[in-house]
Amino acid sequence: FRSRLIDRHGLQSVLRTFGLIGAAGYLVCLNGADAIHHVSTTGALLLLCGAYGFMALGVAAMPSGFSSATGAIPGIPSARALMVVGVMMALLNFSSRIGFAYLAQAVSLPLALSAAGVALIAAAAMAGVTDSDRVAAHGFTRR
């Protein structure tokens, strides 16, 4: 389904659209769950499940989109480029978990969870890095 959308509208548009829809749905459901958890814990749980479903919708296309752009950089072997991006993502994942724990302790859990939605909006805004012309312009040449 997404491959047909990518063929029709382009990778950047699909990443941005799904990222923004996912982030908006995540933040709306998260705030709704925070608002009703005193009234109905079941309703809050259902809204949280919906929030993570929206987050998954927004994030699902991003790893493959960014990986395909990384593998298309001229002058760098695809395996090396993907390895570097994988190491960077692992370090980011490790540090963001620690940062999330400190943020949740310093302010509140709902605000710390909202930071994930803001990060998804930022990732959707960065979809421009997948433009094939831009990737080719930033390629390395060996001497």
DOMI-74354 format. One record per atom (N, C-alpha, C): residue number from 1; residue in one letter; atom name; x negated, y, z negated. Coordinates in steps of 0.1 Angstrom, whole numbers, m for minus. Each point is the difference from the previous one (the first is absolute). Layout:
% residues N
REC   num   residu   atome      px      py      pz
REC   NUM        A      CA       X       Y       Z
...
This chain:
% residues 143
REC   num   residu   atome      px      py      pz
REC     1        F       N      m8     m12       0
REC     1        F      CA       8      12       0
REC     1        F       C      m9      13       0
REC     2        R       N     m10       0      m9
REC     2        R      CA      m8      12      m1
REC     2        R       C      m9       1      13
REC     3        S       N      m4     m11       5
REC     3        S      CA      m8       1      12
REC     3        S       C       7       7      12
REC     4        R       N      13      m3       1
REC     4        R      CA       8       7      10
REC     4        R       C       2      15      m3
REC     5        L       N       1       3     m13
REC     5        L      CA       1      14      m4
REC     5        L       C     m14       7       3
REC     6        I       N     m11      m7      m3
REC     6        I      CA     m13       6       3
REC     6        I       C      m2       2      15
REC     7        D       N       4     m10       8
REC     7        D      CA      m1       2      15
REC     7        D       C       8      11       5
REC     8        R       N      12       2      m6
REC     8        R      CA       9      11       5
REC     8        R       C      m4      13      m5
REC     9        H       N      m3       2     m13
REC     9        H      CA      m2      13      m6
REC     9        H       C     m15       3      m4
REC    10        G       N      m8     m10       0
REC    10        G      CA     m14       3      m4
REC    10        G       C      m3      m4     m15
REC    11        L       N     m12      m4      m2
REC    11        L      CA      m4      m4     m14
REC    11        L       C       1      11     m10
REC    12        Q       N      m4      12       4
REC    12        Q      CA       1      11     m10
REC    12        Q       C      14       3      m4
REC    13        S       N       9       1       9
REC    13        S      CA      14       3      m3
REC    13        S       C       6     m11      m9
REC    14        V       N      m3     m12       3
REC    14        V      CA       6     m11      m8
REC    14        V       C      m6       0     m14
REC    15        L       N     m13       2      m2
REC    15        L      CA      m6       1     m13
REC    15        L       C       6      12      m8
REC    16        R       N       1      11       6
REC    16        R      CA       5      12      m7
REC    16        R       C      15      m2      m3
REC    17        T       N       8      m5       9
REC    17        T      CA      14      m2      m3
REC    17        T       C       3     m10     m11
REC    18        F       N      m6     m12       1
REC    18        F      CA       2     m10     m10
REC    18        F       C      m6       4     m13
REC    19        G       N     m11       7       0
REC    19        G      CA      m7       5     m12
REC    19        G       C       9      10      m7
REC    20        L       N       6      10       7
REC    20        L      CA       8      10      m6
REC    20        L       C      13      m6      m5
REC    21        I       N       6      m9       8
REC    21        I      CA      13      m6      m4
REC    21        I       C      m3      m8     m13
REC    22        G       N     m10      m8       0
REC    22        G      CA      m4      m8     m11
REC    22        G       C      m2       8     m13
REC    23        A       N      m8      11       2
REC    23        A      CA      m3       9     m12
REC    23        A       C      12       7      m5
REC    24        A       N       9       5       9
REC    24        A      CA      12       7      m4
REC    24        A       C       9     m10      m8
REC    25        G       N       2     m12       6
REC    25        G      CA       9     m10      m6
REC    25        G       C      m6      m4     m14
REC    26        Y       N     m13      m2       0
REC    26        Y      CA      m6      m4     m13
REC    26        Y       C       2      11     m11
REC    27        L       N      m3      12       4
REC    27        L      CA       2      11     m10
REC    27        L       C      14       2      m5
REC    28        V       N      10      m1      10
REC    28        V      CA      14       1      m4
REC    28        V       C       4     m11      m9
REC    29        C       N      m3     m12       4
REC    29        C      CA       4     m12      m9
REC    29        C       C      m7       1     m13
REC    30        L       N     m13       4      m1
REC    30        L      CA      m7       1     m12
REC    30        L       C       6      10      m9
REC    31        N       N       3      12       5
REC    31        N      CA       6      10      m8
REC    31        N       C      14      m4      m5
REC    32        G       N       8      m7       9
REC    32        G      CA      13      m5      m3
REC    32        G       C      m1     m10     m12
REC    33        A       N     m10      m9       1
REC    33        A      CA      m1     m10     m11
REC    33        A       C      m4       7     m13
REC    34        D       N      m8      10       1
REC    34        D      CA      m4       8     m12
REC    34        D       C      12       7      m6
REC    35        A       N       9       5       8
REC    35        A      CA      12       7      m4
REC    35        A       C      10      m9      m7
REC    36        I       N       2     m12       5
REC    36        I      CA      11      m9      m5
REC    36        I       C      m5     m11      m9
REC    37        H       N     m12      m1      m4
REC    37        H      CA      m5     m11      m8
REC    37        H       C       7       0     m14
REC    38        H       N       4      11      m5
REC    38        H      CA       7       1     m13
REC    38        H       C      14      m6       1
REC    39        V       N       6       2      12
REC    39        V      CA      14      m4       2
REC    39        V       C       1     m15       4
REC    40        S       N      m8      m4      10
REC    40        S      CA       1     m14       5
REC    40        S       C     m14      m5       3
REC    41        T       N      m5      m9      m7
REC    41        T      CA     m13      m6       2
REC    41        T       C       0      m8      13
REC    42        T       N      11      m6       3
REC    42        T      CA       2      m8      12
REC    42        T       C      m1       9      12
REC    43        G       N       7      11       0
REC    43        G      CA       0      10      11
REC    43        G       C     m14       5       2
REC    44        A       N      m7       3     m11
REC    44        A      CA     m14       5       1
REC    44        A       C      m9     m10       6
REC    45        L       N       2     m13      m4
REC    45        L      CA      m8     m11       6
REC    45        L       C       2      m1      15
REC    46        L       N      13       1       4
REC    46        L      CA       3      m1      14
REC    46        L       C      m6      11       8
REC    47        L       N       0      12      m6
REC    47        L      CA      m6      12       7
REC    47        L       C     m15      m2       1
REC    48        L       N      m6      m5     m11
REC    48        L      CA     m14      m2       1
REC    48        L       C      m4     m11      11
REC    49        C       N       8     m10       1
REC    49        C      CA      m2     m10      11
REC    49        C       C       1       7      13
REC    50        G       N      10       9       2
REC    50        G      CA       2       7      12
REC    50        G       C     m12       9       3
REC    51        A       N      m5       6     m11
REC    51        A      CA     m12       9       1
REC    51        A       C     m12      m7       6
REC    52        Y       N      m2     m12      m5
REC    52        Y      CA     m12      m8       5
REC    52        Y       C       3      m5      14
REC    53        G       N      12      m3       3
REC    53        G      CA       3      m3      14
REC    53        G       C      m3      11       9
REC    54        F       N       4      12      m3
REC    54        F      CA      m3      12       8
REC    54        F       C     m15       2       1
REC    55        M       N      m7      m2     m11
REC    55        M      CA     m15       1       0
REC    55        M       C      m6     m10      10
REC    56        A       N       5     m12      m1
REC    56        A      CA      m5     m11       9
REC    56        A       C       3       4      15
REC    57        L       N      12       6       3
REC    57        L      CA       3       4      13
REC    57        L       C     m10      11       5
REC    58        G       N      m4       9      m9
REC    58        G      CA      m9      10       4
REC    58        G       C     m14      m4       2
REC    59        V       N      m4     m10      m8
REC    59        V      CA     m14      m4       0
REC    59        V       C      m3     m11      10
REC    60        A       N      10      m8       4
REC    60        A      CA      m2     m12       8
REC    60        A       C      m8       2      13
REC    61        A       N       2      11       7
REC    61        A      CA      m7       1      13
REC    61        A       C     m13       7      m2
REC    62        M       N      m3       6     m11
REC    62        M      CA     m12       8      m1
REC    62        M       C     m13      m8       0
REC    63        P       N      m2     m11      m7
REC    63        P      CA     m13      m7       1
REC    63        P       C      m3      m5      14
REC    64        S       N      10      m5       8
REC    64        S      CA      m4      m5      13
REC    64        S       C      m2      12       9
REC    65        G       N       7      11      m2
REC    65        G      CA      m2      12       8
REC    65        G       C     m14       6      m2
REC    66        F       N      m4       2     m12
REC    66        F      CA     m13       6      m3
REC    66        F       C     m11     m10       3
REC    67        S       N       2     m13      m1
REC    67        S      CA     m10     m10       4
REC    67        S       C      m2       0      15
REC    68        S       N      11       1       8
REC    68        S      CA      m2       0      14
REC    68        S       C      m7      13       5
REC    69        A       N       2      11      m7
REC    69        A      CA      m7      12       3
REC    69        A       C     m15      m1      m3
REC    70        T       N      m2      m7     m12
REC    70        T      CA     m14      m2      m4
REC    70        T       C      m8      m9       9
REC    71        G       N       7     m10       5
REC    71        G      CA      m7      m9       9
REC    71        G       C      m2       5      14
REC    72        A       N       6      12       3
REC    72        A      CA      m1       6      13
REC    72        A       C     m11      11       1
REC    73        I       N      m7       2     m11
REC    73        I      CA     m11      10       0
REC    73        I       C     m11      m5       9
REC    74        P       N      m3       8      10
REC    74        P      CA     m11      m4       9
REC    74        P       C     m14       1      m7
REC    75        G       N      m8      m9       3
REC    75        G      CA     m14       1      m6
REC    75        G       C      m2      m8     m13
REC    76        I       N      11      m5      m5
REC    76        I      CA      m1      m7     m13
REC    76        I       C       7     m14       3
REC    77        P       N      m6     m11      m3
REC    77        P      CA       7     m13       1
REC    77        P       C      12       0      m9
REC    78        S       N      11      m6       6
REC    78        S      CA      13       0      m7
REC    78        S       C      m1      m6     m14
REC    79        A       N      m8     m11      m1
REC    79        A      CA      m1      m7     m13
REC    79        A       C      m7       9     m10
REC    80        R       N     m10       7       4
REC    80        R      CA      m7       9     m10
REC    80        R       C       9      11      m4
REC    81        A       N       8       6       9
REC    81        A      CA       9      11      m3
REC    81        A       C      11      m5     m10
REC    82        L       N       5     m11       3
REC    82        L      CA      11      m6      m8
REC    82        L       C      m6      m3     m14
REC    83        M       N     m12      m5      m1
REC    83        M      CA      m6      m3     m13
REC    83        M       C      m2      12      m8
REC    84        V       N      m4      11       6
REC    84        V      CA      m2      13      m7
REC    84        V       C      13       5      m5
REC    85        V       N      10       0       8
REC    85        V      CA      14       4      m4
REC    85        V       C       5      m9     m11
REC    86        G       N      m2     m13       1
REC    86        G      CA       4      m9     m11
REC    86        G       C      m6       3     m13
REC    87        V       N     m13       2       0
REC    87        V      CA      m8       4     m13
REC    87        V       C       6      13      m5
REC    88        M       N       2      10       8
REC    88        M      CA       5      12      m4
REC    88        M       C      14      m1      m7
REC    89        M       N       8      m9       7
REC    89        M      CA      14      m2      m6
REC    89        M       C      m1      m7     m13
REC    90        A       N      m9     m10      m1
REC    90        A      CA      m1      m7     m13
REC    90        A       C      m5       9     m11
REC    91        L       N      m9       9       3
REC    91        L      CA      m5      10     m10
REC    91        L       C      12      10      m4
REC    92        L       N       7       4      10
REC    92        L      CA      11       9      m2
REC    92        L       C      11      m7      m8
REC    93        N       N       3     m13       3
REC    93        N      CA      10      m7      m8
REC    93        N       C      m5      m2     m14
REC    94        F       N     m12      m3      m3
REC    94        F      CA      m5      m2     m13
REC    94        F       C       1      13      m8
REC    95        S       N      m5      11       6
REC    95        S      CA       0      13      m7
REC    95        S       C      14       6      m2
REC    96        S       N       9      m3      10
REC    96        S      CA      13       5      m2
REC    96        S       C       8      m7     m11
REC    97        R       N      m3     m12      m2
REC    97        R      CA       7      m7     m12
REC    97        R       C      m4       6     m13
REC    98        I       N     m13       3      m1
REC    98        I      CA      m5       6     m13
REC    98        I       C       6      14      m1
REC    99        G       N       0       8      11
REC    99        G      CA       6      13       0
REC    99        G       C      15       0      m3
REC   100        F       N       7     m10       5
REC   100        F      CA      14      m1      m2
REC   100        F       C       2      m3     m15
REC   101        A       N      m8      m8      m6
REC   101        A      CA       2      m3     m15
REC   101        A       C      m3      12      m8
REC   102        Y       N     m10       8       3
REC   102        Y      CA      m2      12      m7
REC   102        Y       C      11      11       2
REC   103        L       N       5       1      12
REC   103        L      CA      10       9       3
REC   103        L       C      13      m4      m7
REC   104        A       N       3     m12       0
REC   104        A      CA      12      m5      m7
REC   104        A       C      m1       3     m15
REC   105        Q       N     m12      m2      m6
REC   105        Q      CA      m2       3     m14
REC   105        Q       C       0      15      m3
REC   106        A       N      m5       8       9
REC   106        A      CA      m1      14      m3
REC   106        A       C      14       7       2
REC   107        V       N       7      m4      10
REC   107        V      CA      13       8       3
REC   107        V       C      12     m10      m3
REC   108        S       N       4      m7       9
REC   108        S      CA      11     m10      m2
REC   108        S       C      m1     m10      12
REC   109        L       N       7     m11      m3
REC   109        L      CA       0     m11      10
REC   109        L       C       8       4      13
REC   110        P       N      12       7      m1
REC   110        P      CA       6       4      12
REC   110        P       C      m8      10       8
REC   111        L       N      m7       9      m6
REC   111        L      CA      m8       9       8
REC   111        L       C     m12      m7       6
REC   112        A       N      m6     m10      m7
REC   112        A      CA     m11      m7       6
REC   112        A       C       5      m9      12
REC   113        L       N      12      m5      m1
REC   113        L      CA       6      m8      11
REC   113        L       C       3       9      12
REC   114        S       N       4      12      m3
REC   114        S      CA       3      10      11
REC   114        S       C     m13       3       7
REC   115        A       N     m11      m1      m6
REC   115        A      CA     m13       3       7
REC   115        A       C      m2     m10      11
REC   116        A       N       5     m12      m1
REC   116        A      CA      m1     m10      11
REC   116        A       C       8       5      12
REC   117        G       N      12       6      m2
REC   117        G      CA       8       5      11
REC   117        G       C      m7      12       7
REC   118        V       N      m7       8      m8
REC   118        V      CA      m7      12       5
REC   118        V       C     m12      m6       8
REC   119        A       N      m7     m10      m4
REC   119        A      CA     m11      m6       7
REC   119        A       C       5      m6      13
REC   120        L       N      12      m6       1
REC   120        L      CA       5      m5      12
REC   120        L       C       3      11      10
REC   121        I       N       5      12      m5
REC   121        I      CA       2      11       9
REC   121        I       C     m13       5       5
REC   122        A       N     m11       0      m8
REC   122        A      CA     m13       4       5
REC   122        A       C      m5     m10      10
REC   123        A       N       2     m13      m2
REC   123        A      CA      m4     m10      10
REC   123        A       C       8       2      13
REC   124        A       N      13       3       0
REC   124        A      CA       7       3      12
REC   124        A       C      m5      12       7
REC   125        A       N      m4      10      m8
REC   125        A      CA      m5      12       7
REC   125        A       C     m13      m2       6
REC   126        M       N      m8     m10      m4
REC   126        M      CA     m13      m3       5
REC   126        M       C       1     m10      13
REC   127        A       N      12      m2       4
REC   127        A      CA       2      m9      12
REC   127        A       C      m6       5      12
REC   128        G       N      m4      13       0
REC   128        G      CA      m6       6      12
REC   128        G       C     m14      m6       3
REC   129        V       N      m6      m7     m10
REC   129        V      CA     m14      m6       2
REC   129        V       C       1     m12       9
REC   130        T       N      12      m5       3
REC   130        T      CA       1     m12       8
REC   130        T       C       1       4      15
REC   131        D       N       0      13       3
REC   131        D      CA       0       4      14
REC   131        D       C     m12      m5       8
REC   132        S       N       2      m8      11
REC   132        S      CA     m11      m6       7
REC   132        S       C     m10      10       5
REC   133        D       N       5      12       5
REC   133        D      CA      m9      10       5
REC   133        D       C      m9       5     m11
REC   134        R       N       6       2     m12
REC   134        R      CA      m7       5     m11
REC   134        R       C     m11     m10      m5
REC   135        V       N       4     m12       0
REC   135        V      CA      m9     m11      m4
REC   135        V       C     m12      m1       9
REC   136        A       N       3       1      13
REC   136        A      CA     m11       0      10
REC   136        A       C      m9      11      m1
REC   137        A       N       5      12      m4
REC   137        A      CA      m8      12      m1
REC   137        A       C     m10      m1     m12
REC   138        H       N       4      m8     m10
REC   138        H      CA      m8      m1     m12
REC   138        H       C      m9     m12       0
REC   139        G       N      m1      m6      12
REC   139        G      CA      m9     m12       1
REC   139        G       C     m14       3      m2
REC   140        F       N      m8     m10      m2
REC   140        F      CA     m14       1      m2
REC   140        F       C      m7      m4      13
REC   141        T       N     m11       6       3
REC   141        T      CA      m8      m4      11
REC   141        T       C     m14      m5      m5
REC   142        R       N      m5     m11       5
REC   142        R      CA     m13      m5      m5
REC   142        R       C     m10       4      10
REC   143        R       N     m12       3      m5
REC   143        R      CA     m11       4       8
REC   143        R       C     m10     m11       1
